[in-house]
Amino acid sequence: MAQYCNWCKGEIKESWKLCSGCQLLSPEFFGTDIRPFLSDERNSETNRILSYARGLSNHQRIKHLTQEVELGIPIPPILRSKRKGGLNSLNYEPKEWRKILQHWDRFGQIRIGNYFFPDGSLLSIREKNAYYIDEHLLDGNIPLLDLAEWLANPLRSDSIRYWSEFILLLDCTLTKLPIVFSNEEEWANWIKENTWKGIDYPVKSFYGPAHVSSRMPPFLTYIYRKYRLDDYKTAAPEIIRENLDALKSKEYGVIGENWVDIYEQKNFREEYLKQTIPVLIVSDYRLKLFTIKDRKPATYSIGNDPRDWRKLLTWALQPYGKRGSELIQGLVMNWTEEEAIWMPSKRQIISARLFHDEIIKLGEYSSLVPLEYDRATPGLFVKGISGVDYVISSTSHMKIKVDVVPGAFDVNRASEVGIDLCIDPIVMDDIPFGDVAVSYLLALHNDEDSRRYIFTLDLFLTALEKTDRKLDDEIYWETVESSYEKLLEEIQTPFPFADDGEMEAEIEQYEREQLAISLNEEYEYEQEMQRRMDEEREKLEEQLQADFEDFCRNMALQGDDEHYE
C-alpha cells in the first residue's frame, strides 16, 4: 500500500510521516526540527497518559493531567504548598489583588502598584510593564490575571510556600505570546526565537566572554538570575558554572539532581544541540498551553490554580529527554487528538511538493529517505554530475548549509567529515523555503555548470581535480581540504604590487569586469531557475485543481447512485 508524506502529499516508500525534503524544510516551516515530534516513542507515551481523559472538556483534561497523572517526579520543596493554618504576612491584602481584576475589566490594562503575596514577597508593577519580585527584574512572563483571581480570596493563600521563588521560576519558564498572528507563517518565527538549547553553552570551559546567542533552559536561566545579584556584566554561563553546587540543594529536588548529572557527564556539544520549544505560554495575562488543533497552532487555558501550575513546572524544568520534559513536548501535537501534525501554509506546501518532485526527478542522484545531519538538523543527499557527493541542511534565516563528503557512504557523517562550501544564498525576496531548497538542489546536481557562478564550488572542484586520486582515502580527503583552503586564502591575499598605481587600476578594472560578468551570469541563472520553478508550480496547482474537480465529480456521481437506489 502506497504511503504519502503528511505535508507535500508526495508518495514515499515507508511510513516516515514526512519525506526527506519536508524534514529538511521543517526548521523554517515549523520553527525547529520536527523529527522529535514525529517520534513514535514520545507520541505513544503521551497518548497513553492522555487517553483516559479523551472526550472530556479542556478543564477536566487539565485536572486529570495535573492531579491524577504520576510520572514518579516529586514536586521539589521550592514549589510545595504552605502548611495549612500557617499565618499570612500582615502585608498581604486580598482586596489589592482584586483591584487588578477590576482595573483590567474597566480599562483593559494592568494596574500599576505594589502587591504583597501571602508570604510577604513583594510584586512591584511599574510603568511600561516593568515587573519586579523582591527587586528581581522580571521579563513579564507572568499570568497576572490568573494570579489575581486566585489571591483575591485569602482562603486560597496556602497553595504556595515560597511565592518569590515560584514567580521567578514562572517568569523563566513561561513564554509570552504577544498576539495571535494573522500570517500563519509567523508562528514558526515565534517558535524559533523562543526555543531553548539543551544546555547553557556548548563547551566545558571558555576563554574570554561566553557569548550566549540562544535562549537557555528555564532552570539554568533561573539559577543565573538568582545568583547574579547585581552583576550584569558576567556572562550567564560563567555564573551558572560557578554555582553548580547550588543545584545539589535539597530545595531543588530531582530537578537539580538531573541538571547536575548533565554537567557531570560533560557531553556539552551533544546537549547543546538538543532543542525544546515553548509549550507553557502567557497570553492576555493568562497561563495557556501551546498546541495543535486542526493541524494549525492553537492555545488552551490551563486555569488559575497554582497547584496545577507547579506540577507542570516540575515537568517543564527537567532537562531535555527526561520523562517530564518529554510529556510537556508531547502535548503540542497530541493534546487535541493523537498525532495532530502541524500543517504549513498553502504556499509552503506547494513549494514542498515542488521540492519533493525535483528530488524524485534526480533518481539515484538524491533520495527521499530521511537523513540526519546532526542531532538537531535533518539533511538531504545530492550527487553532482561531477560525481561529487553533497549533503545540504537547513541553518537559519532561509539559509542552507552545503557540505561535501568523501563518498556516498559518508553522507550520514557529513557533520563530522564534510567540507563546508560556504555558498551564499541566492537572494529572492518573500519566497517559501522550498523554492530556495530547489535552487540549491539543482545547482549542486548540475555542479559542472554551477561552478561558473559559485566561486567556492569552483575552487573545491579545482582542488579535487588537482589532487592525486591514488592517495589513501584519508590522506586524499585531507589533501583536498588543504588545497581548497589554500585556494580560498589566495583569493583573499593582497596583490604584491599594490603600490603600483597603474597596475592597481588595471586590476580593479579587471575585477569590475569579472564581477559584472559574474553578476550577469548569476542573474540569468536566477531568472531561469525562477522561470522553471514558476512553471512547475503552475503545473502542480493545475494538477491539484484537476484532482479536486475529479473528487467533486465522483462525489456527485455517488450521490446520484444513492438517489436512484
C-alpha positions as CSV (number, residue, x, y, z in Angstrom):
1,M,0.0,0.0,0.0
2,A,1.4,3.4,-1.0
3,Q,2.4,5.8,1.7
4,Y,2.2,9.6,1.4
5,C,4.1,12.4,3.1
6,N,1.9,14.3,5.6
7,W,3.0,17.7,4.2
8,C,3.6,17.6,0.5
9,K,1.4,14.5,-0.1
10,G,4.1,13.1,-2.3
11,E,4.4,9.3,-2.4
12,I,7.0,7.7,-0.1
13,K,8.0,4.1,0.2
14,E,7.7,3.8,4.0
15,S,5.8,5.3,6.9
16,W,8.3,8.1,7.6
17,K,5.4,10.6,8.1
18,L,7.4,13.2,6.3
19,C,9.8,12.7,3.3
20,S,13.4,13.8,3.4
21,G,12.6,17.1,1.6
22,C,9.9,18.1,4.1
23,Q,12.0,17.2,7.0
24,L,14.8,19.4,5.6
25,L,12.3,22.3,5.3
26,S,10.8,21.8,8.8
27,P,13.1,24.2,10.7
28,E,11.8,27.0,8.6
29,F,8.2,25.8,8.3
30,F,7.8,24.7,11.9
31,G,10.5,26.8,13.6
32,T,12.5,23.8,14.8
33,D,13.5,20.3,13.7
34,I,10.2,18.4,13.6
35,R,11.7,14.9,13.9
36,P,11.4,14.7,17.7
37,F,7.6,15.4,17.4
38,L,7.2,12.5,15.0
39,S,8.8,10.1,17.5
40,D,6.7,7.0,17.9
41,E,8.1,6.6,21.5
42,R,7.2,10.1,22.6
43,N,3.8,10.1,21.0
44,S,2.8,6.7,22.2
45,E,3.7,7.5,25.8
46,T,1.9,10.9,25.7
47,N,-1.3,9.4,24.3
48,R,-1.2,6.5,26.8
49,I,-1.2,9.2,29.6
50,L,-3.9,11.4,27.9
51,S,-6.1,8.5,26.7
52,Y,-8.2,8.3,30.0
53,A,-9.4,11.9,29.7
54,R,-10.1,11.9,25.9
55,G,-13.6,13.3,25.2
56,L,-13.7,15.5,28.4
57,S,-13.7,19.3,28.5
58,N,-10.4,21.1,28.4
59,H,-10.7,22.0,32.1
60,Q,-11.3,18.3,33.0
61,R,-8.3,17.2,31.0
62,I,-6.1,19.7,32.7
63,K,-7.2,18.5,36.1
64,H,-6.6,14.9,35.0
65,L,-3.1,15.8,33.8
66,T,-2.1,17.7,36.9
67,Q,-3.9,15.8,39.7
68,E,-4.1,12.2,38.5
69,V,-1.1,11.6,36.3
70,E,2.0,10.5,38.2
71,L,5.4,10.3,36.5
72,G,7.4,9.5,39.6
73,I,8.8,13.0,39.7
74,P,8.1,14.6,43.1
75,I,7.4,18.3,43.4
76,P,10.6,19.9,44.8
77,P,10.4,21.7,48.2
78,I,10.8,25.1,46.5
79,L,7.4,24.6,44.8
80,R,5.4,22.9,47.6
81,S,2.4,24.3,49.5
82,K,2.4,26.0,52.8
83,R,1.3,24.1,55.8
84,K,-2.4,24.5,56.4
85,G,-3.3,27.0,59.0
86,G,0.0,28.9,58.7
87,L,-0.2,32.6,59.2
88,N,0.0,35.0,56.2
89,S,2.1,38.1,56.1
90,L,0.4,41.2,57.6
91,N,1.2,43.0,54.3
92,Y,-0.9,40.5,52.2
93,E,-4.1,42.2,51.2
94,P,-6.6,40.2,49.0
95,K,-8.5,43.4,48.1
96,E,-5.4,44.8,46.4
97,W,-5.3,41.8,44.1
98,R,-9.0,42.2,43.4
99,K,-8.3,45.8,42.2
100,I,-6.0,44.3,39.4
101,L,-9.1,42.5,38.0
102,Q,-11.4,45.5,38.4
103,H,-8.9,47.8,36.6
104,W,-8.5,45.3,33.8
105,D,-12.2,44.9,33.3
106,R,-12.6,48.7,33.2
107,F,-9.6,49.9,31.2
108,G,-8.1,46.7,29.6
109,Q,-4.7,47.5,31.3
110,I,-2.7,46.1,34.2
111,R,-2.9,48.3,37.3
112,I,0.4,49.8,38.5
113,G,1.2,49.3,42.1
114,N,2.8,47.1,44.8
115,Y,1.2,43.8,45.7
116,F,2.2,41.5,48.6
117,F,2.0,37.7,48.4
118,P,0.9,35.7,51.4
119,D,4.5,35.0,52.4
120,G,5.3,38.7,52.3
121,S,7.1,38.7,48.9
122,L,6.5,41.9,47.0
123,L,5.5,42.1,43.4
124,S,6.0,45.6,42.0
125,I,4.3,46.6,38.8
126,R,5.8,49.9,37.4
127,E,5.4,52.0,34.3
128,K,5.9,50.5,30.8
129,N,5.0,47.0,32.1
130,A,8.2,46.6,34.3
131,Y,7.8,43.8,36.8
132,Y,9.9,43.2,39.9
133,I,9.7,40.4,42.5
134,D,11.6,41.4,45.7
135,E,13.6,43.8,43.4
136,H,14.5,41.0,40.9
137,L,13.6,42.3,37.5
138,L,11.3,40.0,35.6
139,D,10.7,39.5,31.9
140,G,7.0,39.9,32.4
141,N,6.1,36.3,31.6
142,I,3.5,36.3,34.4
143,P,-0.2,35.2,34.2
144,L,-1.1,38.1,36.3
145,L,-4.9,37.9,35.9
146,D,-4.9,34.2,36.9
147,L,-2.8,35.1,40.0
148,A,-5.0,38.0,40.9
149,E,-8.2,35.8,40.8
150,W,-6.5,33.2,43.0
151,L,-5.1,35.5,45.6
152,A,-8.2,37.7,45.8
153,N,-9.5,35.0,48.2
154,P,-7.4,34.6,51.4
155,L,-8.7,31.0,51.8
156,R,-6.5,30.0,48.9
157,S,-3.3,31.5,50.2
158,D,-1.8,28.2,51.3
159,S,-1.3,26.9,47.8
160,I,2.4,28.0,47.5
161,R,5.0,28.4,50.3
162,Y,7.7,30.4,48.6
163,W,6.0,32.9,46.3
164,S,9.0,34.9,45.2
165,E,10.8,31.7,44.0
166,F,7.6,30.4,42.4
167,I,7.2,33.7,40.5
168,L,10.8,33.8,39.3
169,L,10.6,30.2,38.1
170,L,7.3,31.0,36.3
171,D,9.0,34.0,34.6
172,C,11.9,31.9,33.5
173,T,9.8,29.0,32.2
174,L,6.8,30.7,30.5
175,T,6.9,32.3,27.1
176,K,4.9,35.4,26.2
177,L,2.7,35.2,23.1
178,P,2.1,38.8,22.3
179,I,-0.6,38.4,19.7
180,V,-2.4,35.8,17.6
181,F,-0.6,36.0,14.3
182,S,-2.6,37.0,11.2
183,N,0.0,35.4,9.0
184,E,0.3,31.7,10.0
185,E,3.9,31.5,8.8
186,E,4.9,33.9,11.7
187,W,4.2,31.1,14.2
188,A,7.4,29.4,13.1
189,N,9.4,32.5,13.7
190,W,8.0,32.8,17.2
191,I,8.9,29.2,17.9
192,K,12.4,29.7,16.5
193,E,13.0,32.8,18.6
194,N,11.8,31.2,21.8
195,T,13.2,27.7,21.6
196,W,15.9,26.9,24.1
197,K,19.0,24.8,23.8
198,G,19.7,21.7,25.9
199,I,22.4,23.4,28.0
200,D,23.7,26.9,28.6
201,Y,26.9,26.6,26.5
202,P,28.4,24.0,24.1
203,V,31.8,23.7,25.8
204,K,33.0,22.8,29.3
205,S,35.2,25.9,29.7
206,F,35.7,29.1,27.8
207,Y,38.4,31.7,27.4
208,G,37.1,35.2,27.4
209,P,33.4,36.2,27.5
210,A,31.0,33.4,26.9
211,H,28.5,34.9,24.4
212,V,25.1,33.3,24.7
213,S,23.2,33.6,21.3
214,S,20.2,31.4,22.1
215,R,17.7,31.0,24.9
216,M,18.9,28.9,27.8
217,P,16.9,26.2,29.6
218,P,14.4,27.7,32.1
219,F,16.0,26.2,35.2
220,L,19.5,27.4,34.2
221,T,18.1,30.8,33.5
222,Y,16.6,30.8,37.0
223,I,19.9,29.9,38.5
224,Y,21.6,32.6,36.6
225,R,19.1,35.3,37.6
226,K,19.0,34.2,41.2
227,Y,22.8,34.2,41.8
228,R,23.9,37.0,39.6
229,L,22.8,39.5,42.3
230,D,23.8,42.9,40.9
231,D,26.3,41.5,38.4
232,Y,25.0,42.2,34.9
233,K,28.4,42.1,33.2
234,T,29.5,38.5,33.8
235,A,28.1,36.1,31.1
236,A,25.4,33.8,32.2
237,P,27.3,30.5,31.6
238,E,30.1,31.8,33.9
239,I,27.7,32.5,36.8
240,I,25.9,29.1,36.2
241,R,29.2,27.2,36.3
242,E,30.3,29.0,39.4
243,N,27.1,27.9,41.2
244,L,26.8,24.3,40.1
245,D,26.9,23.2,43.8
246,A,23.7,25.2,44.4
247,L,21.9,22.8,42.0
248,K,22.5,20.0,44.6
249,S,20.5,21.8,47.2
250,K,17.5,19.9,48.6
251,E,15.1,22.7,47.8
252,Y,15.5,21.9,44.0
253,G,14.9,18.1,44.5
254,V,15.1,15.9,41.4
255,I,15.2,18.9,39.1
256,G,18.6,20.0,40.5
257,E,19.8,16.4,40.6
258,N,19.1,15.8,36.9
259,W,20.9,19.0,35.9
260,V,23.9,18.1,38.0
261,D,24.0,14.8,36.0
262,I,24.0,16.7,32.7
263,Y,27.1,18.7,33.8
264,E,28.9,15.7,35.2
265,Q,28.5,13.7,32.0
266,K,30.3,16.6,30.1
267,N,28.6,15.9,26.8
268,F,28.3,19.7,26.3
269,R,28.2,19.8,22.5
270,E,25.7,17.0,22.2
271,E,23.4,18.5,24.9
272,Y,23.6,22.0,23.3
273,L,22.2,20.6,20.0
274,K,19.0,19.5,21.7
275,Q,16.1,21.9,21.4
276,T,12.9,22.4,23.4
277,I,10.0,24.6,22.1
278,P,7.8,26.7,24.4
279,V,4.6,24.9,25.4
280,L,3.6,26.8,28.6
281,I,2.8,30.3,27.5
282,V,1.3,33.6,28.7
283,S,-1.4,35.2,26.5
284,D,-3.5,38.1,27.7
285,Y,-2.0,37.6,31.2
286,R,-3.4,34.0,31.3
287,L,-1.5,30.8,31.5
288,K,-2.1,28.6,28.5
289,L,-0.9,25.5,26.6
290,F,0.5,25.9,23.1
291,T,-0.8,23.0,21.0
292,I,-2.0,22.0,17.5
293,K,-5.7,21.9,16.7
294,D,-7.0,21.0,13.2
295,R,-3.3,20.9,12.2
296,K,-2.8,24.6,13.0
297,P,-1.4,26.4,16.1
298,A,-3.8,26.9,19.0
299,T,-3.8,27.8,22.7
300,Y,-5.8,26.3,25.6
301,S,-6.4,27.8,29.0
302,I,-4.7,25.9,31.9
303,G,-6.8,27.6,34.6
304,N,-5.8,29.7,37.6
305,D,-4.8,27.1,40.2
306,P,-1.1,27.4,41.1
307,R,-1.2,23.9,42.5
308,D,-1.7,22.7,38.9
309,W,0.9,25.0,37.6
310,R,3.6,23.7,39.9
311,K,3.1,20.2,38.6
312,L,3.5,21.4,35.0
313,L,6.5,23.5,36.1
314,T,8.2,20.5,37.7
315,W,8.0,18.6,34.4
316,A,8.9,21.5,32.2
317,L,12.1,22.4,34.2
318,Q,13.5,18.9,33.6
319,P,16.4,18.5,31.1
320,Y,15.7,17.5,27.5
321,G,14.8,13.9,27.2
322,K,13.7,13.4,30.8
323,R,10.2,12.0,31.3
324,G,8.6,15.2,32.4
325,S,10.1,17.3,29.6
326,E,9.1,14.6,27.0
327,L,5.5,14.7,28.2
328,I,5.3,18.5,28.0
329,Q,6.7,18.5,24.5
330,G,4.4,15.6,23.6
331,L,1.3,17.8,24.5
332,V,1.9,20.0,21.4
333,M,0.8,17.5,18.8
334,N,-1.3,15.2,21.0
335,W,-3.5,17.4,23.3
336,T,-6.5,17.7,21.0
337,E,-6.1,14.4,19.2
338,E,-3.4,11.7,18.6
339,E,-0.6,13.0,16.4
340,A,-2.1,16.2,15.1
341,I,0.9,17.0,12.9
342,W,1.4,20.7,12.2
343,M,0.5,21.7,8.6
344,P,2.4,24.5,6.9
345,S,0.7,27.3,4.9
346,K,-0.6,26.6,1.4
347,R,2.3,28.2,-0.4
348,Q,4.8,26.4,1.7
349,I,3.1,23.1,0.9
350,I,3.2,23.9,-2.8
351,S,6.9,24.7,-2.6
352,A,7.5,21.5,-0.6
353,R,5.7,19.4,-3.3
354,L,7.9,21.1,-5.9
355,F,11.0,20.2,-3.9
356,H,9.7,16.6,-3.5
357,D,9.1,16.2,-7.2
358,E,12.6,17.6,-8.1
359,I,14.2,15.1,-5.7
360,I,12.3,12.3,-7.5
361,K,13.4,13.5,-10.9
362,L,17.1,13.2,-9.8
363,G,16.5,9.5,-9.2
364,E,19.7,7.9,-7.8
365,Y,21.3,11.3,-7.5
366,S,19.2,12.1,-4.4
367,S,16.8,10.3,-2.1
368,L,13.5,10.7,-0.3
369,V,14.9,8.6,2.6
370,P,15.3,10.9,5.7
371,L,18.9,11.8,6.5
372,E,20.3,13.1,9.9
373,Y,22.9,15.8,9.5
374,D,23.3,16.1,13.3
375,R,21.0,15.6,16.3
376,A,19.1,18.8,15.7
377,T,19.3,19.1,11.9
378,P,17.8,17.0,9.1
379,G,19.8,16.7,5.9
380,L,19.5,15.7,2.2
381,F,21.9,13.8,-0.1
382,V,22.6,15.2,-3.6
383,K,25.1,13.8,-6.1
384,G,26.6,16.2,-8.7
385,I,27.1,15.4,-12.4
386,S,30.8,15.7,-11.5
387,G,30.4,12.6,-9.2
388,V,30.9,14.6,-6.0
389,D,28.6,13.8,-3.1
390,Y,26.9,16.7,-1.2
391,V,24.7,17.0,1.9
392,I,22.5,20.0,2.3
393,S,21.0,21.0,5.6
394,S,18.9,23.9,7.0
395,T,20.7,26.5,9.1
396,S,18.7,29.7,9.9
397,H,17.1,32.7,8.2
398,M,16.2,30.9,4.9
399,K,19.8,29.6,4.5
400,I,21.1,26.2,3.5
401,K,24.5,24.7,4.5
402,V,26.4,22.7,1.9
403,D,28.9,20.0,2.9
404,V,30.9,17.9,0.5
405,V,31.7,14.4,1.7
406,P,34.3,11.9,0.5
407,G,31.7,9.5,-0.8
408,A,28.2,8.1,-0.7
409,F,28.9,6.0,2.3
410,D,29.8,9.2,4.3
411,V,26.5,11.1,3.9
412,N,25.5,10.1,7.4
413,R,28.7,11.6,8.8
414,A,28.6,14.9,7.0
415,S,28.7,16.9,10.2
416,E,32.0,15.1,11.1
417,V,33.9,14.7,7.8
418,G,32.2,17.2,5.5
419,I,33.9,20.2,4.0
420,D,31.7,23.3,4.3
421,L,31.5,25.1,0.9
422,C,30.0,28.4,2.4
423,I,27.7,29.0,-0.6
424,D,25.8,32.3,-0.1
425,P,22.1,32.1,-0.7
426,I,20.5,33.2,-3.9
427,V,18.7,36.3,-2.8
428,M,15.0,36.2,-3.6
429,D,12.5,38.2,-1.5
430,D,9.5,36.7,0.1
431,I,9.6,33.2,-1.4
432,P,8.9,29.9,0.5
433,F,11.9,28.0,1.8
434,G,11.1,25.1,-0.5
435,D,11.9,27.2,-3.6
436,V,15.3,28.1,-2.0
437,A,16.0,24.4,-1.4
438,V,15.1,23.6,-5.0
439,S,17.6,26.1,-6.3
440,Y,20.4,24.5,-4.2
441,L,19.3,21.0,-5.2
442,L,19.5,21.8,-8.9
443,A,22.7,23.9,-8.6
444,L,24.6,21.2,-6.8
445,H,23.4,18.4,-9.1
446,N,24.5,20.5,-12.1
447,D,27.7,21.4,-10.4
448,E,29.8,21.4,-13.6
449,D,27.7,24.3,-14.9
450,S,27.1,25.9,-11.5
451,R,30.8,26.3,-10.8
452,R,30.9,29.2,-13.3
453,Y,29.0,31.5,-10.9
454,I,29.5,29.8,-7.4
455,F,33.2,30.6,-6.8
456,T,33.6,28.4,-3.7
457,L,32.2,25.4,-5.6
458,D,34.6,26.1,-8.4
459,L,37.6,26.3,-6.0
460,F,36.6,23.0,-4.4
461,L,36.2,21.2,-7.8
462,T,39.6,22.7,-8.8
463,A,41.2,21.4,-5.6
464,L,39.6,18.0,-6.3
465,E,40.9,17.9,-9.9
466,K,44.5,18.7,-8.8
467,T,44.7,16.0,-6.1
468,D,46.2,12.6,-6.9
469,R,43.4,10.0,-6.6
470,K,45.9,7.3,-5.9
471,L,46.5,8.5,-2.4
472,D,45.0,6.6,0.5
473,D,41.4,7.6,1.2
474,E,42.1,9.6,4.5
475,I,45.2,11.3,3.1
476,Y,43.4,12.0,-0.2
477,W,40.5,13.8,1.6
478,E,42.8,15.8,3.9
479,T,44.8,16.9,0.8
480,V,41.7,18.0,-1.0
481,E,40.6,20.0,2.1
482,S,44.1,21.6,2.4
483,S,44.2,22.5,-1.3
484,Y,40.7,24.0,-1.1
485,E,41.7,26.1,2.0
486,K,44.8,27.4,0.2
487,L,42.8,28.4,-2.8
488,L,40.4,30.3,-0.6
489,E,43.4,32.1,1.1
490,E,44.9,33.0,-2.3
491,I,41.8,35.0,-3.4
492,Q,41.9,36.9,-0.1
493,T,45.7,37.7,-0.3
494,P,46.5,41.3,-1.3
495,F,48.4,41.6,-4.7
496,P,52.1,42.1,-4.1
497,F,52.3,45.2,-6.3
498,A,49.7,47.2,-4.5
499,D,51.9,50.3,-4.7
500,D,51.9,50.4,-8.4
501,G,49.0,52.7,-9.2
502,E,48.7,51.8,-12.9
503,M,48.7,48.1,-12.2
504,E,46.3,48.5,-9.3
505,A,43.9,50.4,-11.6
506,E,44.1,47.7,-14.2
507,I,43.4,45.1,-11.5
508,E,40.4,47.0,-10.3
509,Q,39.1,47.4,-13.8
510,Y,39.6,43.6,-14.4
511,E,37.8,42.8,-11.2
512,R,34.9,45.1,-12.0
513,E,34.6,43.4,-15.4
514,Q,34.7,39.9,-13.9
515,L,32.2,41.0,-11.2
516,A,29.9,42.3,-13.9
517,I,30.2,39.1,-15.9
518,S,29.6,37.0,-12.8
519,L,26.6,39.1,-11.7
520,N,25.1,38.9,-15.2
521,E,25.5,35.1,-15.3
522,E,24.1,34.8,-11.8
523,Y,21.1,37.0,-12.7
524,E,20.4,35.0,-15.9
525,Y,20.6,31.8,-13.9
526,E,18.3,33.1,-11.2
527,Q,15.8,34.1,-13.8
528,E,16.0,30.7,-15.5
529,M,15.6,29.0,-12.1
530,Q,12.6,31.2,-11.2
531,R,11.0,30.5,-14.6
532,R,11.4,26.8,-14.2
533,M,10.0,26.9,-10.6
534,D,7.1,29.0,-11.7
535,E,6.3,26.5,-14.5
536,E,6.5,23.6,-12.0
537,R,4.3,25.5,-9.6
538,E,1.7,26.2,-12.2
539,K,1.6,22.6,-13.3
540,L,1.3,21.5,-9.7
541,E,-1.6,23.9,-9.0
542,E,-3.3,22.8,-12.2
543,Q,-3.0,19.2,-11.1
544,L,-4.3,19.9,-7.6
545,Q,-7.3,21.7,-9.1
546,A,-7.9,18.9,-11.6
547,D,-7.7,16.3,-8.7
548,F,-10.2,18.4,-6.7
549,E,-12.6,18.7,-9.7
550,D,-12.4,14.9,-10.2
551,F,-13.1,14.4,-6.5
552,C,-16.2,16.7,-6.7
553,R,-17.5,14.8,-9.8
554,N,-17.0,11.4,-8.1
555,M,-18.9,12.7,-5.0
556,A,-21.7,13.9,-7.2
557,L,-21.9,10.6,-9.1
558,Q,-22.0,8.7,-5.8
559,G,-24.9,11.0,-4.7
560,D,-26.8,10.2,-7.9
561,D,-26.3,6.5,-7.4
562,E,-27.6,6.7,-3.8
563,H,-30.6,8.7,-5.1
564,Y,-31.6,6.1,-7.6
565,E,-31.2,3.3,-5.2
